[in-house]
């Protein structure tokens, strides 16, 4: 399982190839900016 945050540096071609090569991998993609999922964002 991969929880992917969609950060700009994490969506490059190398990452897409890595995911494509692993058919058993389940990917959960977050929106690129989710302050509600990061409690430290309000600090």
CORURRA-V58072 format. One record per residue. RES is the residue in one letter. SS is DSSP state (hx for helix, st for strand, lp for the rest). Layout:
BEGIN
res,ss
RES,SS
RES,SS
END
This chain:
BEGIN
res,ss
X,lp
X,st
X,st
X,st
X,lp
X,lp
X,lp
X,hx
X,hx
X,hx
X,lp
X,lp
X,hx
X,hx
X,hx
X,hx
X,hx
X,hx
X,hx
X,hx
X,lp
X,lp
X,lp
X,lp
X,lp
X,lp
X,st
X,st
X,st
X,lp
X,lp
X,lp
X,lp
X,lp
X,hx
X,hx
X,hx
X,lp
X,hx
X,hx
X,hx
X,hx
X,lp
END
